[in-house]
Amino acid sequence: MKLFLRLGIGASVIALFSMFRVEAATSRSIDQEVNCEVAIVGGGLAGVAASYEALKAGRTVCMTEITDWIGGQVSSQGTSALDEKPTQRSRLLFPRGYAEFRKRILAENQGKNPGACWVSLVCFMPKEGDEILRSLLKEAEKEGKGKLYFFPNTVAKSLSIEGSEIRSIRAIQHSPAPNAPPLNTYPLSQTILDSYTEQNSQLFQKKIIRFVPPKSGRWYVLDATETGELVALTDVPYRLGLDARSYRNPSSSSETDYAYCPQGYTYTFAMEATATPQSVTPPDFYPRYAQSYSFNDQRYAEAPELVFTYRRIRSVDPKAGSRVVNPGDISMQNWNWGNDYAPGTSLDNYLLSREQLQSTGQLADWMGGFRVSGLQGGEEQAIGFFHWFHSGTTDAKQPIKKPVPNLRYLTGLDSPMGTVHGLSKYPYMREARRIVGRPTYGYPNGFFMDEVTVSRKDFSDRFYTENLDPETFRNLSVSIAGLRTIAVIRGQVEPQTVKSRGRSHIYPDSVGIGHYPLDFHPCMVESPPEKPGNQERPGERQGAGETFPFQIPLRAMIPQKIDNLIVTGKSIAMSHIAASAYRVHSIEWSAGAAAGTTAAFSLETGIAPYQLVENLPNPSPNLEKLQKRLNENNNPTAFPGTTILNTNWQNWK
């Protein structure tokens, strides 16, 4: 079957995207066995951060990555515009590796923002992200006398588990088959099943790798994947999609848990401004996604140059303003109601639920955990969005849409996304399978971070008094009352007078920090997402808003059942609403740095991560030693001034 037969991208580019038959999975012998003290599956920002810290601690690290670029958001996913909050950025309160990364991006460009974008102070080409991160890992390896074994184009296929420990990881590395086109020729939907199949194919030659601990038998495995692949493979308790509305997550759009509505994802792409109009031919599928395309706001519809410069990643004139676009400028597109793709039903959800994994056989024969058609739809919509930006005359939400003909869609292995088809190598994932941590004080059913631990929202708002029963509303008031908690419990303070907390929750086991709004890219109500007249799920944006500077507790990284698995990145224990704030660049790095440091610390001391927090809220000297190490290594575990008495955080922008 031929897909995307005529893309019509640019002046004369025609690309063929083909579906290839993949042979049924059969077990093959091992081609290579590698010993690791720290095995990290996933080379995105969290995986790189974990590697960086483990290498500096002198550990032997194995890191796999499904693409050939490391860095995830800043490289293979194409979102190379750093999401940061002004106060945290002005004080440079970032983990040391992330701070060094952004410093080098700017240094490579004489201290200027390479893209002169206006969404961030640091916008750059994705390949730069990969190159700088590789150099940082080499330096960490040398400085710490550690050892890095990096395996690009590699996926985890299965795990061997004995009791409460992972004993080995079986992985597949792919390279081009003889006479096949190079990697990154075809989009992910066309290759993902092949990547997880052990047999050689028309496209790929496969190498089977087994990762095992050293002779001592002690190692730690980190899930740093973008979707929580090891979380699914180990089948530890986890959540996916929406959490039922409760006093902890009072803004939830669902009365019950609903696995089919994670945040929408995005295939990014790059386009170049040209001196003359470009002729393009829309693909056959272009009309199917017409209802998905909008600039959302009339000011953007009237001035599309603002959308171009929003995430401009290269500017020929860095002093140019946000309305000035020069030929040769390059813009990365990551636009809500543009190339966001957000399935929201059990018929089209792109991340398969546990029940769907079971019914499709993936718990026994792992194939990545995606619905392939859910990936294909995102690819098509992204391609269509460029054509709409270039030639469209109708906006799905606004009364005006101006064509922008002086644009070229960039394709090729030397293009900003490094792909023949021009889309990012991997989609920007905003949400993953999220573990439920171990039962602990205050969390008898398992630990997780939630909306009320970070939100600045006024919870005395009418929505909450009308949609929460009296007991739930009272519990909500108690949970945010801070120093007035006892008074609310005793009835000395009316729940309705407790509007919001004055700070985020302070965790005694904090191992990282972050600050970002609760920011939503909601799923769609009907299937398929591009259905004419379809709308985003009602109430999904109720939780949107500002947060207080917050923390990342170690308990959020420790799954149930498996003692040598540390979960990081977007799969830590948090609710759907909390995840909307914890997903961005520096926070993912902070979680990864904490995971790598914890793994190294546990190897050194013989104390498993769960043992560091099992007696909370009682003091733990060993936990304090870990936190001291993080802070001494300039990986902060708290923002300055964090105490139960300080509620003066409103000025943090």
HUQUIQUI-V648224 format. One record per pair of residues at least 24 apart in sequence whose C-alpha atoms are under 6 Angstrom apart, sorted by sequence separation. I is the first residue (numbers start at 1). J is the second residue. D is the distance in whole Angstrom. If there is no record, write none. Layout:
BEGIN
i	j	d
I	J	D
I	J	D
END
This chain:
BEGIN
i	j	d
36	60	6
350	374	5
568	592	6
36	61	6
519	544	6
36	62	6
44	70	6
45	71	5
177	203	5
518	544	5
43	70	5
44	71	4
45	72	6
176	203	6
177	204	4
518	545	5
44	72	4
176	204	5
177	205	5
517	545	6
175	204	5
176	205	6
517	546	5
174	204	6
175	205	5
517	547	5
174	205	6
174	206	5
173	206	6
173	207	5
515	549	5
172	207	6
172	208	5
460	496	6
514	550	5
171	208	6
341	378	5
513	550	6
82	120	6
171	209	5
513	551	4
170	209	6
460	499	5
512	551	6
513	552	6
82	122	6
170	210	5
459	499	5
512	552	5
81	122	6
169	210	6
458	499	5
459	500	6
510	551	6
511	552	6
81	123	4
169	211	5
339	381	6
458	500	5
510	552	5
511	553	6
80	123	6
168	211	6
294	337	5
339	382	4
510	553	4
511	554	6
80	124	6
168	212	5
293	337	5
504	548	5
509	553	5
510	554	6
292	337	6
293	338	5
503	548	6
509	554	6
80	126	6
504	550	6
338	385	6
78	126	6
454	504	5
75	126	4
453	504	5
74	126	6
75	127	6
275	327	5
453	505	5
274	327	5
75	129	5
273	327	5
74	129	5
75	130	6
273	328	5
272	328	6
273	329	5
272	329	6
272	330	4
71	130	6
271	330	6
70	130	5
271	331	5
69	130	6
270	331	5
519	580	5
270	332	4
518	580	5
269	332	6
518	581	5
269	333	6
517	581	5
268	333	5
516	581	5
268	334	6
266	339	6
514	587	5
266	340	5
265	340	6
266	341	6
264	340	6
265	341	5
264	341	5
264	342	4
512	590	5
261	344	5
511	594	6
56	140	5
68	152	5
260	344	5
52	137	6
55	140	6
67	152	6
68	153	6
260	345	5
55	141	5
58	144	5
60	146	6
62	148	6
67	153	5
260	346	6
57	144	6
58	145	5
59	146	5
60	147	5
61	148	5
62	149	5
63	150	5
64	151	5
65	152	5
66	153	5
52	140	6
56	144	4
58	146	4
62	150	6
64	152	6
65	153	6
66	154	5
55	144	6
65	154	5
66	155	6
260	349	5
64	154	6
456	546	6
55	146	5
456	547	5
455	547	4
454	547	5
454	548	6
286	384	5
301	401	6
294	395	5
294	396	5
293	396	6
294	397	6
291	396	5
437	556	6
437	558	6
437	559	5
438	560	5
437	560	6
450	574	6
512	636	6
513	637	6
448	573	5
449	574	4
450	575	5
512	637	4
448	574	5
451	577	6
511	637	5
278	405	6
451	578	5
510	637	6
277	405	5
278	406	6
450	578	5
277	406	4
276	406	6
274	406	5
273	406	6
274	407	6
273	407	5
272	407	6
272	408	5
437	573	6
271	408	5
434	571	4
435	572	6
436	573	5
271	409	4
432	570	6
433	571	6
434	572	6
435	573	5
271	410	5
432	571	6
434	573	5
270	410	6
503	647	5
502	647	5
269	423	5
268	423	6
269	424	6
268	424	5
267	424	6
267	427	5
266	427	5
266	428	5
265	428	6
265	429	5
263	430	6
263	431	6
19	190	6
196	367	5
22	194	6
25	197	6
193	367	6
33	209	6
35	211	6
37	213	6
31	208	5
32	209	5
33	210	5
34	211	5
35	212	5
36	213	5
47	224	5
30	208	5
31	209	6
33	211	6
35	213	5
46	224	6
30	209	6
35	214	5
344	523	5
343	523	6
344	524	5
38	219	6
40	221	6
342	523	4
343	524	6
344	525	6
37	219	5
38	220	5
39	221	5
40	222	5
41	223	5
42	224	5
342	524	6
38	221	6
41	224	6
42	225	4
189	372	6
189	375	6
343	529	5
189	376	5
125	313	6
124	313	4
78	268	6
123	313	5
119	310	5
117	309	5
118	310	5
117	310	5
240	433	5
117	311	5
239	433	6
117	312	5
239	434	5
238	434	5
115	312	5
238	435	4
115	313	4
237	435	6
238	436	5
115	314	4
237	436	6
114	314	6
115	315	5
116	318	5
248	450	6
249	451	5
228	432	6
248	452	6
227	432	4
228	433	5
227	433	6
157	366	6
247	472	5
247	475	6
247	476	5
185	419	6
184	419	5
185	420	5
289	530	5
291	532	6
264	521	5
263	521	5
263	522	5
264	523	6
263	523	6
261	523	6
11	278	6
11	279	5
11	280	6
10	280	5
9	280	6
8	280	5
8	281	4
8	282	5
7	283	4
6	283	5
253	539	5
253	540	5
251	542	6
251	543	5
236	560	6
242	576	6
222	565	6
228	571	6
220	564	5
221	565	5
222	566	5
223	567	5
224	568	5
222	567	6
224	569	6
78	424	6
77	424	5
76	425	5
77	426	5
76	426	6
77	427	5
77	428	5
164	561	6
165	562	5
10	408	5
164	562	5
165	563	6
10	409	5
164	563	6
165	564	6
9	409	6
95	590	6
46	569	5
96	634	5
96	635	6
49	589	5
53	593	6
95	635	4
46	588	5
50	592	5
54	596	5
46	589	5
49	592	5
50	593	5
53	596	5
54	597	6
45	589	5
49	593	5
53	597	6
47	592	6
50	595	6
46	592	4
50	596	4
54	600	6
87	652	6
87	653	5
86	653	6
END
